[in-house]
């Protein structure tokens, strides 16, 4: 059952980033302007898209899961602080805590690994070096 729960968790965590990454491509200029207005250089948008889309797809497939989970956890906290820290606005406050919750899910995924239903689990393991 754990393999299926981990797969369901990876699907849930990855979809928001895959969809968001595609949305940033579709609305590139608007997103870039928003980033600039929030004090984040819009020139970073290609990196944001690569992390959201690439990281989301990697989590979905279970490839380098622990590394991408840590990266997306850090990204989620950073975006919460940079874009959603206006606690006077209830919607921004909720978005802040949503991002923190997503980061928590990614940290759990980093701790547990991708599970048996992943590409990672199908790859041959390199034996530890002997001394």
Backbone atoms as SQL, in Angstrom:
CREATE TABLE atoms (id INTEGER PRIMARY KEY, chain TEXT, resi INTEGER, resn TEXT, atom TEXT, x REAL, y REAL, z REAL);
INSERT INTO atoms VALUES
  (1, 'A', 1, 'UNK', 'N', 0.816, -1.196, 0.000),
  (2, 'A', 1, 'UNK', 'CA', 0.000, 0.000, 0.000),
  (3, 'A', 1, 'UNK', 'C', 0.865, 1.267, 0.000),
  (4, 'A', 2, 'UNK', 'N', 2.041, 1.223, 0.683),
  (5, 'A', 2, 'UNK', 'CA', 2.902, 2.404, 0.739),
  (6, 'A', 2, 'UNK', 'C', 3.319, 2.872, -0.642),
  (7, 'A', 3, 'UNK', 'N', 3.589, 1.933, -1.547),
  (8, 'A', 3, 'UNK', 'CA', 4.013, 2.307, -2.900),
  (9, 'A', 3, 'UNK', 'C', 2.931, 3.134, -3.582),
  (10, 'A', 4, 'UNK', 'N', 1.677, 2.755, -3.408),
  (11, 'A', 4, 'UNK', 'CA', 0.569, 3.489, -4.032),
  (12, 'A', 4, 'UNK', 'C', 0.333, 4.840, -3.368),
  (13, 'A', 5, 'UNK', 'N', 0.496, 4.891, -2.048),
  (14, 'A', 5, 'UNK', 'CA', 0.348, 6.167, -1.337),
  (15, 'A', 5, 'UNK', 'C', 1.448, 7.141, -1.740),
  (16, 'A', 6, 'UNK', 'N', 2.679, 6.655, -1.865),
  (17, 'A', 6, 'UNK', 'CA', 3.772, 7.523, -2.301),
  (18, 'A', 6, 'UNK', 'C', 3.547, 8.001, -3.732),
  (19, 'A', 7, 'UNK', 'N', 3.059, 7.131, -4.595),
  (20, 'A', 7, 'UNK', 'CA', 2.746, 7.539, -5.966),
  (21, 'A', 7, 'UNK', 'C', 1.663, 8.616, -5.966),
  (22, 'A', 8, 'UNK', 'N', 0.604, 8.408, -5.191),
  (23, 'A', 8, 'UNK', 'CA', -0.475, 9.406, -5.118),
  (24, 'A', 8, 'UNK', 'C', 0.058, 10.733, -4.566),
  (25, 'A', 9, 'UNK', 'N', 0.915, 10.669, -3.570),
  (26, 'A', 9, 'UNK', 'CA', 1.514, 11.880, -3.024),
  (27, 'A', 9, 'UNK', 'C', 2.387, 12.591, -4.047),
  (28, 'A', 10, 'UNK', 'N', 3.180, 11.828, -4.795),
  (29, 'A', 10, 'UNK', 'CA', 4.024, 12.439, -5.836),
  (30, 'A', 10, 'UNK', 'C', 3.168, 13.088, -6.910),
  (31, 'A', 11, 'UNK', 'N', 2.080, 12.444, -7.286),
  (32, 'A', 11, 'UNK', 'CA', 1.177, 13.024, -8.297),
  (33, 'A', 11, 'UNK', 'C', 0.602, 14.341, -7.778),
  (34, 'A', 12, 'UNK', 'N', 0.097, 14.321, -6.553),
  (35, 'A', 12, 'UNK', 'CA', -0.508, 15.528, -5.990),
  (36, 'A', 12, 'UNK', 'C', 0.481, 16.673, -5.860),
  (37, 'A', 13, 'UNK', 'N', 1.674, 16.382, -5.378),
  (38, 'A', 13, 'UNK', 'CA', 2.675, 17.432, -5.209),
  (39, 'A', 13, 'UNK', 'C', 3.205, 17.941, -6.547),
  (40, 'A', 14, 'UNK', 'N', 3.309, 17.069, -7.513),
  (41, 'A', 14, 'UNK', 'CA', 3.915, 17.471, -8.793),
  (42, 'A', 14, 'UNK', 'C', 2.966, 18.259, -9.679),
  (43, 'A', 15, 'UNK', 'N', 1.691, 17.945, -9.654),
  (44, 'A', 15, 'UNK', 'CA', 0.758, 18.577, -10.599),
  (45, 'A', 15, 'UNK', 'C', 0.687, 20.095, -10.451),
  (46, 'A', 16, 'UNK', 'N', 0.717, 20.599, -9.225),
  (47, 'A', 16, 'UNK', 'CA', 0.633, 22.050, -9.052),
  (48, 'A', 16, 'UNK', 'C', 1.828, 22.742, -9.709),
  (49, 'A', 17, 'UNK', 'N', 2.995, 22.097, -9.690),
  (50, 'A', 17, 'UNK', 'CA', 4.183, 22.704, -10.283),
  (51, 'A', 17, 'UNK', 'C', 4.212, 22.523, -11.798),
  (52, 'A', 18, 'UNK', 'N', 3.760, 21.402, -12.288),
  (53, 'A', 18, 'UNK', 'CA', 3.696, 21.188, -13.741),
  (54, 'A', 18, 'UNK', 'C', 2.716, 22.184, -14.362),
  (55, 'A', 19, 'UNK', 'N', 1.540, 22.301, -13.781),
  (56, 'A', 19, 'UNK', 'CA', 0.522, 23.228, -14.288),
  (57, 'A', 19, 'UNK', 'C', 1.014, 24.676, -14.176),
  (58, 'A', 20, 'UNK', 'N', 1.631, 25.014, -13.054),
  (59, 'A', 20, 'UNK', 'CA', 2.129, 26.372, -12.854),
  (60, 'A', 20, 'UNK', 'C', 3.252, 26.700, -13.835),
  (61, 'A', 21, 'UNK', 'N', 4.138, 25.752, -14.075),
  (62, 'A', 21, 'UNK', 'CA', 5.222, 25.967, -15.035),
  (63, 'A', 21, 'UNK', 'C', 4.697, 26.238, -16.434),
  (64, 'A', 22, 'UNK', 'N', 3.709, 25.432, -16.873),
  (65, 'A', 22, 'UNK', 'CA', 3.091, 25.666, -18.191),
  (66, 'A', 22, 'UNK', 'C', 2.393, 27.014, -18.222),
  (67, 'A', 23, 'UNK', 'N', 1.738, 27.372, -17.137),
  (68, 'A', 23, 'UNK', 'CA', 1.057, 28.667, -17.072),
  (69, 'A', 23, 'UNK', 'C', 2.022, 29.837, -17.194),
  (70, 'A', 24, 'UNK', 'N', 3.204, 29.686, -16.611),
  (71, 'A', 24, 'UNK', 'CA', 4.203, 30.743, -16.716),
  (72, 'A', 24, 'UNK', 'C', 4.741, 30.864, -18.142),
  (73, 'A', 25, 'UNK', 'N', 4.816, 29.752, -18.857),
  (74, 'A', 25, 'UNK', 'CA', 5.225, 29.802, -20.263),
  (75, 'A', 25, 'UNK', 'C', 4.152, 30.523, -21.072),
  (76, 'A', 26, 'UNK', 'N', 2.897, 30.161, -20.837),
  (77, 'A', 26, 'UNK', 'CA', 1.786, 30.753, -21.591),
  (78, 'A', 26, 'UNK', 'C', 1.641, 32.248, -21.306),
  (79, 'A', 27, 'UNK', 'N', 1.879, 32.653, -20.084),
  (80, 'A', 27, 'UNK', 'CA', 1.749, 34.063, -19.707),
  (81, 'A', 27, 'UNK', 'C', 3.095, 34.648, -19.330),
  (82, 'A', 28, 'UNK', 'N', 4.091, 34.379, -20.138),
  (83, 'A', 28, 'UNK', 'CA', 5.477, 34.721, -19.822),
  (84, 'A', 28, 'UNK', 'C', 5.646, 36.201, -19.462),
  (85, 'A', 29, 'UNK', 'N', 5.196, 37.087, -20.334),
  (86, 'A', 29, 'UNK', 'CA', 5.406, 38.527, -20.119),
  (87, 'A', 29, 'UNK', 'C', 4.701, 39.011, -18.849),
  (88, 'A', 30, 'UNK', 'N', 3.499, 38.530, -18.614),
  (89, 'A', 30, 'UNK', 'CA', 2.745, 38.940, -17.425),
  (90, 'A', 30, 'UNK', 'C', 3.460, 38.453, -16.164),
  (91, 'A', 31, 'UNK', 'N', 3.921, 37.209, -16.185),
  (92, 'A', 31, 'UNK', 'CA', 4.618, 36.661, -15.022),
  (93, 'A', 31, 'UNK', 'C', 5.920, 37.400, -14.775),
  (94, 'A', 32, 'UNK', 'N', 6.643, 37.691, -15.840),
  (95, 'A', 32, 'UNK', 'CA', 7.906, 38.416, -15.714),
  (96, 'A', 32, 'UNK', 'C', 7.674, 39.802, -15.112),
  (97, 'A', 33, 'UNK', 'N', 6.640, 40.494, -15.551),
  (98, 'A', 33, 'UNK', 'CA', 6.304, 41.809, -15.009),
  (99, 'A', 33, 'UNK', 'C', 5.920, 41.718, -13.537),
  (100, 'A', 34, 'UNK', 'N', 5.160, 40.683, -13.173),
  (101, 'A', 34, 'UNK', 'CA', 4.758, 40.484, -11.780),
  (102, 'A', 34, 'UNK', 'C', 5.983, 40.257, -10.901),
  (103, 'A', 35, 'UNK', 'N', 6.903, 39.431, -11.383),
  (104, 'A', 35, 'UNK', 'CA', 8.120, 39.182, -10.614),
  (105, 'A', 35, 'UNK', 'C', 8.883, 40.481, -10.394),
  (106, 'A', 36, 'UNK', 'N', 9.042, 41.260, -11.466),
  (107, 'A', 36, 'UNK', 'CA', 9.739, 42.545, -11.362),
  (108, 'A', 36, 'UNK', 'C', 9.041, 43.461, -10.354),
  (109, 'A', 37, 'UNK', 'N', 7.722, 43.505, -10.399),
  (110, 'A', 37, 'UNK', 'CA', 6.954, 44.365, -9.491),
  (111, 'A', 37, 'UNK', 'C', 7.112, 43.939, -8.032),
  (112, 'A', 38, 'UNK', 'N', 7.367, 42.656, -7.809),
  (113, 'A', 38, 'UNK', 'CA', 7.532, 42.140, -6.448),
  (114, 'A', 38, 'UNK', 'C', 8.987, 42.190, -5.986),
  (115, 'A', 39, 'UNK', 'N', 9.860, 42.767, -6.829),
  (116, 'A', 39, 'UNK', 'CA', 11.259, 42.905, -6.441),
  (117, 'A', 39, 'UNK', 'C', 12.129, 41.713, -6.775),
  (118, 'A', 40, 'UNK', 'N', 11.593, 40.769, -7.542),
  (119, 'A', 40, 'UNK', 'CA', 12.358, 39.597, -7.978),
  (120, 'A', 40, 'UNK', 'C', 12.691, 39.802, -9.449),
  (121, 'A', 41, 'UNK', 'N', 13.957, 39.746, -9.828),
  (122, 'A', 41, 'UNK', 'CA', 14.316, 39.997, -11.229),
  (123, 'A', 41, 'UNK', 'C', 13.601, 39.043, -12.188),
  (124, 'A', 42, 'UNK', 'N', 12.860, 39.618, -13.130),
  (125, 'A', 42, 'UNK', 'CA', 12.129, 38.817, -14.114),
  (126, 'A', 42, 'UNK', 'C', 13.025, 37.959, -14.970),
  (127, 'A', 43, 'UNK', 'N', 14.307, 38.304, -15.025),
  (128, 'A', 43, 'UNK', 'CA', 15.265, 37.521, -15.801),
  (129, 'A', 43, 'UNK', 'C', 15.422, 36.099, -15.224),
  (130, 'A', 44, 'UNK', 'N', 14.992, 35.908, -13.984),
  (131, 'A', 44, 'UNK', 'CA', 15.050, 34.584, -13.344),
  (132, 'A', 44, 'UNK', 'C', 13.913, 33.666, -13.771),
  (133, 'A', 45, 'UNK', 'N', 12.951, 34.187, -14.527),
  (134, 'A', 45, 'UNK', 'CA', 11.777, 33.391, -14.889),
  (135, 'A', 45, 'UNK', 'C', 12.125, 32.082, -15.591),
  (136, 'A', 46, 'UNK', 'N', 13.073, 32.039, -16.533),
  (137, 'A', 46, 'UNK', 'CA', 13.396, 30.730, -17.138),
  (138, 'A', 46, 'UNK', 'C', 13.851, 29.692, -16.110),
  (139, 'A', 47, 'UNK', 'N', 14.573, 30.129, -15.085),
  (140, 'A', 47, 'UNK', 'CA', 14.988, 29.190, -14.034),
  (141, 'A', 47, 'UNK', 'C', 13.794, 28.715, -13.217),
  (142, 'A', 48, 'UNK', 'N', 12.869, 29.627, -12.953),
  (143, 'A', 48, 'UNK', 'CA', 11.658, 29.275, -12.205),
  (144, 'A', 48, 'UNK', 'C', 10.848, 28.245, -13.004),
  (145, 'A', 49, 'UNK', 'N', 10.692, 28.498, -14.302),
  (146, 'A', 49, 'UNK', 'CA', 9.950, 27.566, -15.159),
  (147, 'A', 49, 'UNK', 'C', 10.648, 26.217, -15.192),
  (148, 'A', 50, 'UNK', 'N', 11.966, 26.217, -15.343),
  (149, 'A', 50, 'UNK', 'CA', 12.717, 24.959, -15.388),
  (150, 'A', 50, 'UNK', 'C', 12.545, 24.174, -14.093),
  (151, 'A', 51, 'UNK', 'N', 12.598, 24.869, -12.958),
  (152, 'A', 51, 'UNK', 'CA', 12.436, 24.184, -11.674),
  (153, 'A', 51, 'UNK', 'C', 11.020, 23.667, -11.508),
  (154, 'A', 52, 'UNK', 'N', 10.025, 24.510, -11.800),
  (155, 'A', 52, 'UNK', 'CA', 8.633, 24.075, -11.612),
  (156, 'A', 52, 'UNK', 'C', 8.274, 22.944, -12.564),
  (157, 'A', 53, 'UNK', 'N', 8.536, 23.146, -13.841),
  (158, 'A', 53, 'UNK', 'CA', 8.147, 22.141, -14.831),
  (159, 'A', 53, 'UNK', 'C', 9.049, 20.915, -14.755),
  (160, 'A', 54, 'UNK', 'N', 10.362, 21.140, -14.779),
  (161, 'A', 54, 'UNK', 'CA', 11.305, 20.014, -14.715),
  (162, 'A', 54, 'UNK', 'C', 11.237, 19.282, -13.395),
  (163, 'A', 55, 'UNK', 'N', 11.210, 20.037, -12.305),
  (164, 'A', 55, 'UNK', 'CA', 11.121, 19.412, -10.990),
  (165, 'A', 55, 'UNK', 'C', 9.806, 18.688, -10.793),
  (166, 'A', 56, 'UNK', 'N', 8.721, 19.296, -11.269),
  (167, 'A', 56, 'UNK', 'CA', 7.414, 18.636, -11.169),
  (168, 'A', 56, 'UNK', 'C', 7.381, 17.322, -11.939),
  (169, 'A', 57, 'UNK', 'N', 7.930, 17.325, -13.148),
  (170, 'A', 57, 'UNK', 'CA', 7.970, 16.092, -13.951),
  (171, 'A', 57, 'UNK', 'C', 8.880, 15.044, -13.317),
  (172, 'A', 58, 'UNK', 'N', 10.001, 15.496, -12.743),
  (173, 'A', 58, 'UNK', 'CA', 10.908, 14.559, -12.072),
  (174, 'A', 58, 'UNK', 'C', 10.225, 13.921, -10.857),
  (175, 'A', 59, 'UNK', 'N', 9.531, 14.726, -10.067),
  (176, 'A', 59, 'UNK', 'CA', 8.806, 14.185, -8.905),
  (177, 'A', 59, 'UNK', 'C', 7.718, 13.221, -9.379),
  (178, 'A', 60, 'UNK', 'N', 7.001, 13.596, -10.418),
  (179, 'A', 60, 'UNK', 'CA', 5.939, 12.734, -10.940),
  (180, 'A', 60, 'UNK', 'C', 6.485, 11.366, -11.333),
  (181, 'A', 61, 'UNK', 'N', 7.598, 11.357, -12.049),
  (182, 'A', 61, 'UNK', 'CA', 8.175, 10.087, -12.488),
  (183, 'A', 61, 'UNK', 'C', 9.010, 9.392, -11.438),
  (184, 'A', 62, 'UNK', 'N', 9.404, 10.112, -10.413),
  (185, 'A', 62, 'UNK', 'CA', 10.245, 9.519, -9.383),
  (186, 'A', 62, 'UNK', 'C', 11.693, 9.436, -9.837),
  (187, 'A', 63, 'UNK', 'N', 12.231, 10.562, -10.293),
  (188, 'A', 63, 'UNK', 'CA', 13.617, 10.639, -10.755),
  (189, 'A', 63, 'UNK', 'C', 14.345, 11.650, -9.874),
  (190, 'A', 64, 'UNK', 'N', 15.468, 11.246, -9.275),
  (191, 'A', 64, 'UNK', 'CA', 16.216, 12.130, -8.372),
  (192, 'A', 64, 'UNK', 'C', 15.256, 12.794, -7.377),
  (193, 'A', 65, 'UNK', 'N', 14.367, 12.016, -6.867),
  (194, 'A', 65, 'UNK', 'CA', 13.245, 12.511, -6.067),
  (195, 'A', 65, 'UNK', 'C', 13.677, 13.298, -4.846),
  (196, 'A', 66, 'UNK', 'N', 14.621, 12.763, -4.100),
  (197, 'A', 66, 'UNK', 'CA', 15.018, 13.459, -2.870),
  (198, 'A', 66, 'UNK', 'C', 15.585, 14.838, -3.171),
  (199, 'A', 67, 'UNK', 'N', 16.428, 14.949, -4.196),
  (200, 'A', 67, 'UNK', 'CA', 17.032, 16.239, -4.548),
  (201, 'A', 67, 'UNK', 'C', 15.988, 17.238, -5.037),
  (202, 'A', 68, 'UNK', 'N', 15.111, 16.776, -5.922),
  (203, 'A', 68, 'UNK', 'CA', 14.074, 17.691, -6.423),
  (204, 'A', 68, 'UNK', 'C', 13.087, 18.053, -5.326),
  (205, 'A', 69, 'UNK', 'N', 12.791, 17.122, -4.429),
  (206, 'A', 69, 'UNK', 'CA', 11.875, 17.427, -3.319),
  (207, 'A', 69, 'UNK', 'C', 12.463, 18.499, -2.413),
  (208, 'A', 70, 'UNK', 'N', 13.745, 18.407, -2.119),
  (209, 'A', 70, 'UNK', 'CA', 14.390, 19.435, -1.297),
  (210, 'A', 70, 'UNK', 'C', 14.396, 20.769, -2.037),
  (211, 'A', 71, 'UNK', 'N', 14.731, 20.741, -3.319),
  (212, 'A', 71, 'UNK', 'CA', 14.744, 21.969, -4.112),
  (213, 'A', 71, 'UNK', 'C', 13.389, 22.635, -4.182),
  (214, 'A', 72, 'UNK', 'N', 12.341, 21.843, -4.387),
  (215, 'A', 72, 'UNK', 'CA', 10.997, 22.410, -4.471),
  (216, 'A', 72, 'UNK', 'C', 10.475, 22.840, -3.097),
  (217, 'A', 73, 'UNK', 'N', 10.942, 22.198, -2.035),
  (218, 'A', 73, 'UNK', 'CA', 10.578, 22.646, -0.686),
  (219, 'A', 73, 'UNK', 'C', 11.169, 24.029, -0.422),
  (220, 'A', 74, 'UNK', 'N', 12.436, 24.206, -0.757),
  (221, 'A', 74, 'UNK', 'CA', 13.086, 25.508, -0.578),
  (222, 'A', 74, 'UNK', 'C', 12.400, 26.557, -1.452),
  (223, 'A', 75, 'UNK', 'N', 12.109, 26.191, -2.702),
  (224, 'A', 75, 'UNK', 'CA', 11.422, 27.098, -3.619),
  (225, 'A', 75, 'UNK', 'C', 10.050, 27.499, -3.067),
  (226, 'A', 76, 'UNK', 'N', 9.321, 26.549, -2.505),
  (227, 'A', 76, 'UNK', 'CA', 7.992, 26.830, -1.958),
  (228, 'A', 76, 'UNK', 'C', 8.054, 27.810, -0.796),
  (229, 'A', 77, 'UNK', 'N', 9.030, 27.637, 0.085),
  (230, 'A', 77, 'UNK', 'CA', 9.186, 28.557, 1.211),
  (231, 'A', 77, 'UNK', 'C', 9.608, 29.937, 0.694),
  (232, 'A', 78, 'UNK', 'N', 10.553, 29.969, -0.244),
  (233, 'A', 78, 'UNK', 'CA', 11.011, 31.254, -0.790),
  (234, 'A', 78, 'UNK', 'C', 9.869, 31.995, -1.465),
  (235, 'A', 79, 'UNK', 'N', 9.062, 31.290, -2.252),
  (236, 'A', 79, 'UNK', 'CA', 7.956, 31.973, -2.929),
  (237, 'A', 79, 'UNK', 'C', 6.884, 32.406, -1.928),
  (238, 'A', 80, 'UNK', 'N', 6.709, 31.666, -0.845),
  (239, 'A', 80, 'UNK', 'CA', 5.774, 32.095, 0.202),
  (240, 'A', 80, 'UNK', 'C', 6.231, 33.420, 0.798),
  (241, 'A', 81, 'UNK', 'N', 7.513, 33.508, 1.120),
  (242, 'A', 81, 'UNK', 'CA', 8.057, 34.713, 1.743),
  (243, 'A', 81, 'UNK', 'C', 8.057, 35.888, 0.760),
  (244, 'A', 82, 'UNK', 'N', 8.448, 35.641, -0.483),
  (245, 'A', 82, 'UNK', 'CA', 8.583, 36.730, -1.458),
  (246, 'A', 82, 'UNK', 'C', 7.248, 37.233, -2.006),
  (247, 'A', 83, 'UNK', 'N', 6.282, 36.322, -2.182),
  (248, 'A', 83, 'UNK', 'CA', 5.064, 36.696, -2.896),
  (249, 'A', 83, 'UNK', 'C', 3.785, 36.646, -2.058),
  (250, 'A', 84, 'UNK', 'N', 3.827, 36.017, -0.898),
  (251, 'A', 84, 'UNK', 'CA', 2.577, 35.815, -0.150),
  (252, 'A', 84, 'UNK', 'C', 2.678, 36.205, 1.324),
  (253, 'A', 85, 'UNK', 'N', 3.574, 37.112, 1.678),
  (254, 'A', 85, 'UNK', 'CA', 3.780, 37.449, 3.085),
  (255, 'A', 85, 'UNK', 'C', 2.915, 38.612, 3.563),
  (256, 'A', 86, 'UNK', 'N', 1.941, 39.010, 2.764),
  (257, 'A', 86, 'UNK', 'CA', 1.035, 40.091, 3.164),
  (258, 'A', 86, 'UNK', 'C', -0.097, 39.485, 3.998),
  (259, 'A', 87, 'UNK', 'N', 0.108, 39.390, 5.302),
  (260, 'A', 87, 'UNK', 'CA', -0.869, 38.730, 6.167),
  (261, 'A', 87, 'UNK', 'C', -2.115, 39.573, 6.419),
  (262, 'A', 88, 'UNK', 'N', -2.082, 40.834, 6.002),
  (263, 'A', 88, 'UNK', 'CA', -3.277, 41.661, 6.095),
  (264, 'A', 88, 'UNK', 'C', -4.317, 41.233, 5.062),
  (265, 'A', 89, 'UNK', 'N', -3.864, 40.592, 4.003),
  (266, 'A', 89, 'UNK', 'CA', -4.734, 40.064, 2.949),
  (267, 'A', 89, 'UNK', 'C', -4.936, 38.570, 3.227),
  (268, 'A', 90, 'UNK', 'N', -6.159, 38.194, 3.560),
  (269, 'A', 90, 'UNK', 'CA', -6.433, 36.809, 3.953),
  (270, 'A', 90, 'UNK', 'C', -6.059, 35.812, 2.862),
  (271, 'A', 91, 'UNK', 'N', -6.274, 36.141, 1.601),
  (272, 'A', 91, 'UNK', 'CA', -5.930, 35.225, 0.510),
  (273, 'A', 91, 'UNK', 'C', -4.412, 35.027, 0.419),
  (274, 'A', 92, 'UNK', 'N', -3.654, 36.115, 0.628),
  (275, 'A', 92, 'UNK', 'CA', -2.197, 35.991, 0.603),
  (276, 'A', 92, 'UNK', 'C', -1.708, 35.177, 1.806),
  (277, 'A', 93, 'UNK', 'N', -2.317, 35.377, 2.939),
  (278, 'A', 93, 'UNK', 'CA', -1.945, 34.602, 4.126),
  (279, 'A', 93, 'UNK', 'C', -2.223, 33.119, 3.898),
  (280, 'A', 94, 'UNK', 'N', -3.358, 32.809, 3.290),
  (281, 'A', 94, 'UNK', 'CA', -3.673, 31.401, 3.008),
  (282, 'A', 94, 'UNK', 'C', -2.701, 30.817, 1.992),
  (283, 'A', 95, 'UNK', 'N', -2.321, 31.602, 0.990),
  (284, 'A', 95, 'UNK', 'CA', -1.343, 31.137, 0.007),
  (285, 'A', 95, 'UNK', 'C', 0.017, 30.907, 0.666),
  (286, 'A', 96, 'UNK', 'N', 0.370, 31.771, 1.611),
  (287, 'A', 96, 'UNK', 'CA', 1.618, 31.594, 2.356),
  (288, 'A', 96, 'UNK', 'C', 1.625, 30.227, 3.042),
  (289, 'A', 97, 'UNK', 'N', 0.566, 29.951, 3.802),
  (290, 'A', 97, 'UNK', 'CA', 0.526, 28.683, 4.552),
  (291, 'A', 97, 'UNK', 'C', 0.364, 27.483, 3.628),
  (292, 'A', 98, 'UNK', 'N', -0.280, 27.653, 2.491),
  (293, 'A', 98, 'UNK', 'CA', -0.364, 26.574, 1.491),
  (294, 'A', 98, 'UNK', 'C', 1.032, 26.208, 1.017),
  (295, 'A', 99, 'UNK', 'N', 1.842, 27.229, 0.727),
  (296, 'A', 99, 'UNK', 'CA', 3.211, 26.967, 0.285),
  (297, 'A', 99, 'UNK', 'C', 4.029, 26.281, 1.375),
  (298, 'A', 100, 'UNK', 'N', 3.826, 26.688, 2.615),
  (299, 'A', 100, 'UNK', 'CA', 4.542, 26.050, 3.719),
  (300, 'A', 100, 'UNK', 'C', 4.120, 24.581, 3.838),
  (301, 'A', 101, 'UNK', 'N', 2.821, 24.307, 3.663),
  (302, 'A', 101, 'UNK', 'CA', 2.338, 22.924, 3.708),
  (303, 'A', 101, 'UNK', 'C', 2.918, 22.097, 2.567),
  (304, 'A', 102, 'UNK', 'N', 2.990, 22.675, 1.377),
  (305, 'A', 102, 'UNK', 'CA', 3.586, 21.976, 0.236),
  (306, 'A', 102, 'UNK', 'C', 5.051, 21.666, 0.534),
  (307, 'A', 103, 'UNK', 'N', 5.769, 22.622, 1.120),
  (308, 'A', 103, 'UNK', 'CA', 7.164, 22.390, 1.491),
  (309, 'A', 103, 'UNK', 'C', 7.262, 21.222, 2.469),
  (310, 'A', 104, 'UNK', 'N', 6.346, 21.167, 3.417),
  (311, 'A', 104, 'UNK', 'CA', 6.329, 20.042, 4.357),
  (312, 'A', 104, 'UNK', 'C', 6.117, 18.710, 3.657),
  (313, 'A', 105, 'UNK', 'N', 5.212, 18.685, 2.683),
  (314, 'A', 105, 'UNK', 'CA', 4.999, 17.458, 1.907),
  (315, 'A', 105, 'UNK', 'C', 6.258, 17.041, 1.162),
  (316, 'A', 106, 'UNK', 'N', 6.964, 18.018, 0.592),
  (317, 'A', 106, 'UNK', 'CA', 8.202, 17.711, -0.116),
  (318, 'A', 106, 'UNK', 'C', 9.283, 17.200, 0.837),
  (319, 'A', 107, 'UNK', 'N', 9.342, 17.755, 2.038),
  (320, 'A', 107, 'UNK', 'CA', 10.327, 17.268, 3.000),
  (321, 'A', 107, 'UNK', 'C', 10.027, 15.824, 3.413),
  (322, 'A', 108, 'UNK', 'N', 8.753, 15.504, 3.565),
  (323, 'A', 108, 'UNK', 'CA', 8.394, 14.104, 3.843),
  (324, 'A', 108, 'UNK', 'C', 8.788, 13.202, 2.684),
  (325, 'A', 109, 'UNK', 'N', 8.582, 13.670, 1.450),
  (326, 'A', 109, 'UNK', 'CA', 8.964, 12.895, 0.274),
  (327, 'A', 109, 'UNK', 'C', 10.480, 12.731, 0.215),
  (328, 'A', 110, 'UNK', 'N', 11.216, 13.782, 0.566),
  (329, 'A', 110, 'UNK', 'CA', 12.680, 13.690, 0.588),
  (330, 'A', 110, 'UNK', 'C', 13.141, 12.657, 1.611),
  (331, 'A', 111, 'UNK', 'N', 12.450, 12.578, 2.739),
  (332, 'A', 111, 'UNK', 'CA', 12.820, 11.623, 3.781),
  (333, 'A', 111, 'UNK', 'C', 12.469, 10.190, 3.397),
  (334, 'A', 112, 'UNK', 'N', 11.337, 10.009, 2.726),
  (335, 'A', 112, 'UNK', 'CA', 10.874, 8.651, 2.430),
  (336, 'A', 112, 'UNK', 'C', 11.385, 8.115, 1.109),
  (337, 'A', 113, 'UNK', 'N', 11.685, 9.007, 0.164),
  (338, 'A', 113, 'UNK', 'CA', 12.048, 8.560, -1.174),
  (339, 'A', 113, 'UNK', 'C', 10.801, 8.352, -2.008),
  (340, 'A', 114, 'UNK', 'N', 10.989, 8.009, -3.281),
  (341, 'A', 114, 'UNK', 'CA', 9.871, 7.971, -4.217),
  (342, 'A', 114, 'UNK', 'C', 8.972, 6.746, -4.125),
  (343, 'A', 115, 'UNK', 'N', 9.451, 5.694, -3.502),
  (344, 'A', 115, 'UNK', 'CA', 8.667, 4.467, -3.425),
  (345, 'A', 115, 'UNK', 'C', 8.945, 3.523, -4.582),
  (346, 'A', 116, 'UNK', 'N', 8.315, 2.367, -4.521),
  (347, 'A', 116, 'UNK', 'CA', 8.568, 1.301, -5.494),
  (348, 'A', 116, 'UNK', 'C', 8.013, 1.622, -6.880),
  (349, 'A', 117, 'UNK', 'N', 6.995, 2.456, -6.965),
  (350, 'A', 117, 'UNK', 'CA', 6.393, 2.775, -8.262),
  (351, 'A', 117, 'UNK', 'C', 7.016, 4.059, -8.818),
  (352, 'A', 118, 'UNK', 'N', 8.305, 3.976, -9.110),
  (353, 'A', 118, 'UNK', 'CA', 9.044, 5.136, -9.602),
  (354, 'A', 118, 'UNK', 'C', 10.133, 4.676, -10.560),
  (355, 'A', 119, 'UNK', 'N', 10.599, 5.589, -11.362),
  (356, 'A', 119, 'UNK', 'CA', 11.708, 5.286, -12.262),
  (357, 'A', 119, 'UNK', 'C', 12.956, 4.987, -11.444),
  (358, 'A', 120, 'UNK', 'N', 13.168, 5.745, -10.389),
  (359, 'A', 120, 'UNK', 'CA', 14.333, 5.544, -9.526),
  (360, 'A', 120, 'UNK', 'C', 14.447, 4.114, -9.023),
  (361, 'A', 121, 'UNK', 'N', 13.329, 3.535, -8.660),
  (362, 'A', 121, 'UNK', 'CA', 13.363, 2.184, -8.100),
  (363, 'A', 121, 'UNK', 'C', 13.731, 1.139, -9.153),
  (364, 'A', 122, 'UNK', 'N', 13.625, 1.490, -10.418),
  (365, 'A', 122, 'UNK', 'CA', 13.946, 0.559, -11.506),
  (366, 'A', 122, 'UNK', 'C', 15.408, 0.644, -11.946),
  (367, 'A', 123, 'UNK', 'N', 16.110, 1.690, -11.494),
  (368, 'A', 123, 'UNK', 'CA', 17.500, 1.886, -11.897),
  (369, 'A', 123, 'UNK', 'C', 18.421, 0.994, -11.076),
  (370, 'A', 124, 'UNK', 'N', 19.504, 0.517, -11.710),
  (371, 'A', 124, 'UNK', 'CA', 20.451, -0.300, -10.936),
  (372, 'A', 124, 'UNK', 'C', 21.140, 0.562, -9.883),
  (373, 'A', 125, 'UNK', 'N', 21.357, -0.022, -8.748),
  (374, 'A', 125, 'UNK', 'CA', 22.012, 0.701, -7.653),
  (375, 'A', 125, 'UNK', 'C', 23.521, 0.474, -7.746),
  (376, 'A', 126, 'UNK', 'N', 24.258, 1.536, -7.485),
  (377, 'A', 126, 'UNK', 'CA', 25.704, 1.447, -7.472),
  (378, 'A', 126, 'UNK', 'C', 26.121, 0.980, -6.077),
  (379, 'A', 127, 'UNK', 'N', 26.906, -0.097, -6.016),
  (380, 'A', 127, 'UNK', 'CA', 27.330, -0.560, -4.686),
  (381, 'A', 127, 'UNK', 'C', 28.261, 0.459, -4.051),
  (382, 'A', 128, 'UNK', 'N', 28.247, 0.537, -2.722),
  (383, 'A', 128, 'UNK', 'CA', 29.151, 1.471, -2.050),
  (384, 'A', 128, 'UNK', 'C', 30.602, 1.117, -2.350),
  (385, 'A', 129, 'UNK', 'N', 31.447, 2.115, -2.387),
  (386, 'A', 129, 'UNK', 'CA', 32.877, 1.884, -2.646),
  (387, 'A', 129, 'UNK', 'C', 33.481, 1.116, -1.488),
  (388, 'A', 130, 'UNK', 'N', 34.381, 0.206, -1.820),
  (389, 'A', 130, 'UNK', 'CA', 35.076, -0.556, -0.773),
  (390, 'A', 130, 'UNK', 'C', 36.420, 0.097, -0.504),
  (391, 'A', 131, 'UNK', 'N', 36.904, -0.082, 0.675),
  (392, 'A', 131, 'UNK', 'CA', 38.192, 0.531, 1.040),
  (393, 'A', 131, 'UNK', 'C', 39.282, -0.463, 1.009);
